[in-house]
Amino acid sequence: MASNKAAFFDKTGIPLRIGDAPIPQPGPDDIVVKNYAVAINPVDFYQWSTGAMIKNYPAVLGHDVAGEVYDVGSSVTKFKKGDRVAGQAWGFKTGQPQDGAFALYSNIPSKNSASLPESIAFKDAAVLPLAIDTAATGLFLAESLDLPWPEENSKPIEKTIIVYGASSSVGSMAVQLAKAAGARVIGVASKVNADFVKEAGADLALDYRDPNVIEDAVKSIDKSSFVGIYDAIGNEASHKIVVPIFERIGGKSRYATTRATPDNLPKDVSRYRIVGMGEHVFPIWKTFVADALQSGKLKCLPRPEVVGTGLESLQTGVERMGKGVSATKLVIEL
């Protein structure tokens, strides 16, 4: 008989506690996943170190899971027990421990999940879910950058965006998905990650440390096709680059960011703060993710760095995330 354990977050700043947990019971539209790999995101370190946005204690942190379906809810028809899947756990939203990723078994929404081909390892698939949802939220909603949703056989469109932080997990996914929607993409990252940014699909990779980066970005854009900027970093350094780009290009455009928006954006630039979780992301999982993984149009980027095996390794991984990573994603195998 299956038994579950989870890494419980009991209090800010103390190590995660490994303890017994009940096997999750799926809601009507949920699936229970036996996790073989989970990824660690910056938000996990942020919550562990600050206690921010924790609804109940003990909590189970984590978003990204990849594994096999163990149980399905009464309304679920697209998955069955034993299917290989990846998806996002919603414990951040629900506050329920069974909905967190840092466990042997997690309850996740079936509509925020996709089947995995046998050719994709669980450790590779674990890098995807939160990055997909955060990128899609900033790219495709009417109130964000309003690009068309990606398709398997998309045609080029007369739209150009800049992705700042294009070598990050979310930024590289934004590059992939914007290209899959047919847009032209300019990626801004460090010079050392230029090849990775191009591998993700960027038409042009610019070095944020280059003193000419603002001029080079503006010169590379046809103003009539410019949609806006997806800022995957959202800090003072990014603001010093994105604001002058908007000022130089002029006209109406859009800015979407995962963090703070600068106070000095031009008045014709709309701004959108991204929350990468919710029903608004379901369309991309329904119509694109599984097929694109099968065809290879969607790549498991950035590549994982496996930093341990077993729930006991999560604490080390979370603390490592607090030191920052570049062009990789930290993964624990279970």
BASEPA-936115 format. One record per residue (C-alpha): x, y, z. Coordinates in steps of 0.02 Angstrom, whole numbers, padded with zeros to 5 digits, always signed. Example, Ala and Ser with C-alpha at 12.3 -4.5 7.8 and 13.67 -1.06 7.14 Angstrom:
+00615-00225+00390
+00684-00053+00357
END
This chain:
+00000+00000+00000
+00065+00172-00045
+00124+00289+00091
+00162+00474+00078
+00288+00591+00154
+00307+00778+00134
+00432+00914+00174
+00334+01023+00295
+00367+01208+00320
+00329+01240+00504
+00405+01410+00534
+00505+01544+00445
+00690+01510+00432
+00697+01336+00508
+00735+01181+00404
+00595+01091+00316
+00532+00943+00418
+00510+00775+00332
+00356+00688+00400
+00215+00568+00361
+00068+00636+00262
-00095+00561+00200
-00109+00510+00018
-00199+00656-00066
-00380+00635-00116
-00412+00712-00288
-00550+00838-00315
-00665+00807-00464
-00548+00895-00587
-00383+00847-00504
-00254+00711-00521
-00139+00639-00388
+00039+00623-00451
+00172+00507-00383
+00317+00627-00398
+00481+00570-00474
+00556+00744-00488
+00514+00915-00417
+00595+01082-00459
+00640+01227-00345
+00593+01405-00392
+00644+01575-00321
+00471+01592-00243
+00504+01436-00139
+00658+01515-00059
+00563+01678-00037
+00421+01593+00055
+00537+01485+00161
+00645+01633+00212
+00505+01759+00243
+00343+01664+00272
+00261+01774+00141
+00095+01717+00068
+00082+01565+00181
-00101+01534+00220
-00084+01393+00347
+00052+01304+00445
+00121+01176+00423
+00131+01212+00237
+00201+01111+00093
+00294+01223-00030
+00335+01194-00213
+00255+01212-00384
+00337+01098-00513
+00305+00911-00516
+00339+00771-00641
+00291+00591-00615
+00155+00461-00640
-00032+00479-00614
-00082+00384-00457
-00266+00432-00447
-00390+00538-00545
-00541+00641-00497
-00717+00593-00546
-00725+00717-00692
-00553+00682-00764
-00553+00594-00933
-00387+00639-01015
-00276+00550-00887
-00272+00377-00811
-00168+00292-00678
+00010+00262-00737
+00015+00405-00863
+00177+00506-00865
+00137+00689-00829
+00204+00857-00776
+00103+00996-00698
+00094+01137-00573
+00042+01108-00392
-00073+01240-00321
-00030+01237-00137
+00026+01419-00153
-00154+01463-00198
-00257+01341-00095
-00153+01334+00064
-00184+01147+00076
-00032+01036+00113
-00091+00900-00007
-00081+01028-00148
+00105+01068-00125
+00243+00995-00233
+00371+00951-00100
+00301+00779-00063
+00304+00602-00131
+00123+00622-00190
+00039+00786-00240
-00137+00835-00289
-00134+00949-00442
-00264+01019-00564
-00283+00906-00716
-00307+01059-00826
-00137+01126-00771
-00050+00964-00824
+00011+00879-00982
+00060+00705-01037
+00245+00672-01063
+00320+00570-01204
+00433+00427-01152
+00580+00521-01227
+00573+00656-01092
+00646+00615-00922
+00552+00671-00767
+00699+00778-00710
+00691+00874-00874
+00502+00894-00871
+00506+00962-00694
+00580+01126-00757
+00423+01167-00855
+00258+01198-00762
+00278+01360-00664
+00387+01433-00803
+00253+01394-00933
+00116+01471-00827
+00214+01627-00782
+00273+01655-00960
+00100+01625-01034
+00019+01745-00911
+00133+01886-00963
+00124+01850-01148
-00051+01800-01198
-00182+01883-01089
-00275+02034-01158
-00215+02137-01011
-00032+02083-01028
+00062+02080-01195
-00089+02010-01288
+00004+01898-01411
-00096+01760-01494
-00090+01593-01405
+00047+01478-01474
+00008+01342-01599
+00100+01191-01664
+00102+01263-01840
+00104+01449-01806
+00148+01573-01943
+00260+01725-01916
+00166+01880-01861
+00215+02064-01872
+00244+02080-01686
+00407+02103-01591
+00439+02088-01405
+00591+02103-01292
+00618+01976-01155
+00729+02043-01017
+00808+01905-00913
+00798+01786-01060
+00917+01658-00984
+00811+01634-00827
+00688+01492-00812
+00537+01604-00843
+00627+01715-00968
+00686+01572-01078
+00511+01499-01076
+00441+01669-01126
+00560+01666-01274
+00503+01491-01324
+00317+01528-01309
+00326+01697-01396
+00417+01616-01542
+00286+01478-01544
+00156+01616-01562
+00248+01681-01715
+00324+01837-01638
+00498+01906-01664
+00593+01899-01499
+00743+01997-01437
+00819+01920-01281
+00920+02019-01155
+01034+01922-01038
+01218+01908-00996
+01341+01882-01138
+01394+01713-01069
+01216+01650-01094
+01192+01717-01271
+01199+01545-01352
+01070+01478-01229
+00953+01624-01265
+00967+01587-01452
+00939+01402-01419
+00775+01450-01335
+00729+01534-01499
+00775+01718-01485
+00806+01806-01650
+00934+01918-01567
+01026+01905-01401
+01089+02064-01319
+01206+02082-01170
+01129+02184-01030
+01304+02238-00975
+01345+02311-01146
+01340+02502-01134
+01255+02504-01305
+01117+02381-01259
+00979+02512-01259
+01033+02584-01427
+01054+02411-01502
+00882+02357-01444
+00798+02512-01515
+00890+02498-01681
+00836+02317-01700
+00651+02356-01685
+00527+02413-01815
+00423+02531-01708
+00263+02484-01798
+00282+02303-01743
+00338+02333-01564
+00219+02259-01435
+00316+02280-01274
+00433+02203-01147
+00420+02047-01042
+00531+02080-00890
+00571+01916-00803
+00684+02002-00676
+00591+02160-00624
+00726+02245-00521
+00818+02411-00524
+00945+02348-00650
+00811+02294-00773
+00715+02456-00750
+00870+02557-00800
+00864+02470-00969
+00680+02443-01006
+00622+02620-00964
+00743+02706-01086
+00695+02580-01221
+00512+02626-01201
+00557+02811-01202
+00660+02795-01361
+00532+02692-01456
+00382+02796-01401
+00199+02764-01434
+00081+02643-01351
+00158+02481-01290
+00148+02355-01149
+00254+02301-01000
+00231+02138-00905
+00339+02089-00758
+00351+01956-00625
+00400+02082-00492
+00396+02270-00465
+00350+02393-00602
+00454+02551-00619
+00370+02713-00566
+00440+02809-00715
+00368+02709-00860
+00304+02823-00999
+00118+02858-00982
+00075+02769-01145
+00147+02604-01080
+00020+02490-00997
+00088+02386-00853
+00041+02212-00793
+00101+02118-00638
+00111+01931-00672
+00041+01795-00559
+00083+01629-00641
-00059+01527-00572
-00244+01516-00611
-00374+01456-00735
-00314+01585-00861
-00168+01469-00905
-00275+01316-00943
-00289+01350-01132
-00103+01326-01164
-00104+01159-01073
-00258+01102-01168
-00204+01146-01343
-00015+01161-01347
+00098+01088-01212
+00078+00900-01236
+00084+00906-01427
+00230+01028-01427
+00330+00917-01309
+00295+00768-01421
+00351+00860-01578
+00500+00946-01497
+00432+01120-01529
+00433+01148-01341
+00600+01110-01259
+00635+01071-01076
+00737+01228-01043
+00834+01279-00947
+00917+01112-00918
+00901+01044-00742
+01038+01036-00615
+00997+00888-00503
+01053+00942-00329
+00998+00790-00231
+00888+00637-00214
+00745+00621-00090
+00643+00745+00009
+00789+00768+00128
+00882+00859-00011
+00751+00995-00029
+00819+01103+00112
+00991+01111+00032
+00910+01149-00136
+00802+01289-00067
+00952+01370+00017
+01052+01352-00142
+00913+01440-00238
+00931+01586-00118
+01107+01614-00184
+01043+01629-00363
+01060+01522-00519
+01084+01562-00702
+01026+01468-00857
+00979+01315-00755
+00843+01254-00637
+00871+01158-00476
+00786+00989-00470
+00768+00853-00337
+00737+00674-00393
+00623+00566-00287
END
